[in-house]
């Protein structure tokens, strides 16, 4: 998860690993961020950005109780997140272009689904696809979609999520992809 990497790297100098990842009896910055991401609806791109900022603030609040320091941390983490998100998007676009080029060079006659383009459409207008949250996940943190079920303790059925876990689309999105 991109946000997890940004929080771990960004708060690494400001907090010991146990405070970032959490330990038995402590909430940890990552848990605070993931809990915040799961809370609110993200019906549009602006609310998505607001939810990400709120999650980063929740993470920063586990490191410092000083609002000024929290805001400095949020600004730093948000800048890191935006840079990492742009880089990930550019790498995805590059990979897809190289994949297309490779198929063309070998005479491939394969119709590829533009999943990256679909995700961009979903992020721009999640409600059109029946989704209410594009930043959180339905499965409990640390549980892979392959091991997750709606009967599992910690499963969040309160919204229709883009992601089942930190990496995999949810069942509703798989249905959209299959169409």
C-alpha positions as CSV (number, residue, x, y, z in Angstrom):
1,X,0.0,0.0,0.0
2,X,1.4,3.3,-1.1
3,X,0.2,5.2,2.0
4,X,1.8,2.6,4.3
5,X,5.1,3.1,2.6
6,X,4.9,6.9,2.9
7,X,4.0,6.7,6.6
8,X,6.7,4.2,7.4
9,X,9.4,6.2,5.5
10,X,8.1,9.7,6.5
11,X,7.6,9.0,10.2
12,X,10.6,6.7,10.5
13,X,12.9,9.5,11.7
14,X,10.2,10.9,14.1
15,X,9.1,7.7,15.8
16,X,10.3,4.2,16.7
17,X,9.0,1.3,14.6
18,X,6.8,0.1,17.4
19,X,5.0,3.4,17.4
20,X,4.6,3.4,13.6
21,X,3.5,-0.3,13.2
22,X,1.9,-0.6,16.6
23,X,2.5,-3.2,19.3
24,X,0.2,-5.2,21.5
25,X,-1.9,-2.7,23.4
26,X,-0.9,0.3,21.3
27,X,-2.7,1.7,18.2
28,X,0.3,2.7,16.0
29,X,0.4,5.3,13.2
30,X,-0.5,2.8,10.5
31,X,-3.6,1.5,12.3
32,X,-4.7,5.0,13.0
33,X,-4.3,5.9,9.3
34,X,-6.1,2.8,8.1
35,X,-9.0,3.3,10.5
36,X,-9.4,6.8,9.3
37,X,-9.4,5.7,5.7
38,X,-12.2,3.2,6.3
39,X,-14.4,5.8,8.1
40,X,-15.6,8.2,5.5
41,X,-17.2,8.1,2.1
42,X,-15.3,9.3,-0.9
43,X,-17.9,10.2,-3.5
44,X,-15.4,12.3,-5.5
45,X,-11.7,13.1,-6.0
46,X,-11.8,16.0,-3.6
47,X,-13.3,13.9,-0.7
48,X,-10.7,11.2,-1.5
49,X,-7.9,13.7,-1.1
50,X,-9.5,15.0,2.1
51,X,-9.7,11.4,3.5
52,X,-6.0,10.8,2.7
53,X,-5.1,14.1,4.6
54,X,-7.3,13.0,7.5
55,X,-5.5,9.6,7.6
56,X,-2.1,11.2,7.6
57,X,-3.2,13.5,10.4
58,X,-4.4,10.5,12.4
59,X,-0.9,8.9,11.9
60,X,0.9,12.1,12.8
61,X,-1.2,12.4,16.0
62,X,0.2,9.1,17.2
63,X,3.7,10.7,17.0
64,X,3.0,14.1,18.5
65,X,0.2,15.8,20.5
66,X,1.4,19.2,19.3
67,X,-1.0,20.5,16.5
68,X,1.8,22.5,14.9
69,X,4.1,19.4,14.7
70,X,1.2,17.3,13.5
71,X,0.5,19.8,10.7
72,X,4.2,19.8,9.7
73,X,4.2,16.0,9.6
74,X,1.0,15.9,7.5
75,X,2.4,18.4,5.0
76,X,5.6,16.4,4.7
77,X,3.7,13.1,4.4
78,X,1.2,14.5,1.9
79,X,4.0,15.8,-0.3
80,X,5.6,12.4,-0.2
81,X,2.4,10.6,-0.9
82,X,1.6,12.8,-3.9
83,X,5.1,12.3,-5.3
84,X,4.9,8.5,-4.8
85,X,1.4,8.4,-6.4
86,X,2.5,10.3,-9.4
87,X,5.5,8.0,-9.8
88,X,3.4,4.9,-9.4
89,X,1.0,6.2,-12.0
90,X,3.8,7.0,-14.4
91,X,5.3,3.5,-13.9
92,X,1.9,1.9,-14.6
93,X,1.5,3.9,-17.8
94,X,5.0,3.1,-18.9
95,X,4.5,-0.6,-18.2
96,X,1.2,-0.7,-20.1
97,X,2.9,1.1,-23.1
98,X,5.7,-1.4,-23.1
99,X,3.3,-4.3,-22.9
100,X,1.4,-3.0,-25.9
101,X,4.6,-2.4,-27.8
102,X,5.8,-5.9,-27.0
103,X,2.6,-7.5,-28.2
104,X,2.6,-5.5,-31.4
105,X,6.2,-6.5,-32.2
106,X,5.4,-10.1,-31.9
107,X,2.2,-9.9,-34.0
108,X,0.0,-10.2,-30.9
109,X,-3.6,-9.8,-31.7
110,X,-4.8,-9.5,-28.1
111,X,-7.5,-7.1,-26.9
112,X,-6.2,-5.8,-23.5
113,X,-8.5,-4.3,-20.9
114,X,-7.4,-0.9,-19.9
115,X,-7.6,-1.5,-16.1
116,X,-5.5,1.5,-15.3
117,X,-7.9,3.7,-17.3
118,X,-10.9,2.1,-15.6
119,X,-9.4,2.8,-12.2
120,X,-8.9,6.4,-13.2
121,X,-12.6,6.6,-14.2
122,X,-13.6,5.0,-10.9
123,X,-11.6,7.4,-8.9
124,X,-13.1,10.4,-10.8
125,X,-16.7,9.2,-10.2
126,X,-16.9,6.3,-7.8
127,X,-20.7,6.6,-7.3
128,X,-21.2,5.9,-11.0
129,X,-19.7,2.4,-10.3
130,X,-21.6,1.9,-7.0
131,X,-18.6,2.5,-4.8
132,X,-18.6,4.7,-1.6
133,X,-15.0,4.5,-0.5
134,X,-11.9,4.5,-2.8
135,X,-9.3,4.8,0.0
136,X,-10.2,2.2,2.6
137,X,-10.5,-1.5,2.4
138,X,-13.0,-4.1,3.4
139,X,-10.6,-6.7,4.8
140,X,-8.9,-6.2,8.2
141,X,-5.4,-4.7,7.9
142,X,-2.8,-7.4,7.2
143,X,-5.4,-9.9,5.8
144,X,-5.1,-10.7,2.2
145,X,-8.2,-10.7,0.0
146,X,-7.6,-14.5,-0.7
147,X,-8.0,-15.2,3.1
148,X,-10.7,-12.7,3.8
149,X,-14.4,-13.2,4.0
150,X,-17.4,-11.1,5.1
151,X,-17.8,-13.4,8.1
152,X,-14.3,-12.6,9.3
153,X,-13.9,-10.5,12.5
154,X,-12.8,-7.0,11.5
155,X,-14.3,-7.2,8.0
156,X,-15.8,-3.8,7.2
157,X,-19.1,-4.1,5.4
158,X,-20.2,-0.5,6.2
159,X,-19.3,0.7,2.7
160,X,-18.7,-0.5,-0.9
161,X,-14.9,-0.3,-1.2
162,X,-12.7,-0.1,-4.3
163,X,-10.2,-2.4,-2.6
164,X,-10.7,-5.6,-0.6
165,X,-7.2,-5.4,0.9
166,X,-4.2,-3.1,0.4
167,X,-3.6,-4.3,-3.1
168,X,-6.6,-6.2,-4.6
169,X,-9.8,-4.8,-5.9
170,X,-13.0,-5.8,-4.2
171,X,-15.6,-8.2,-5.6
172,X,-17.7,-5.4,-7.0
173,X,-14.7,-4.0,-8.9
174,X,-13.9,-7.5,-10.2
175,X,-17.4,-7.7,-11.6
176,X,-16.9,-4.3,-13.3
177,X,-13.6,-5.5,-14.8
178,X,-15.2,-8.7,-16.0
179,X,-17.8,-6.7,-18.0
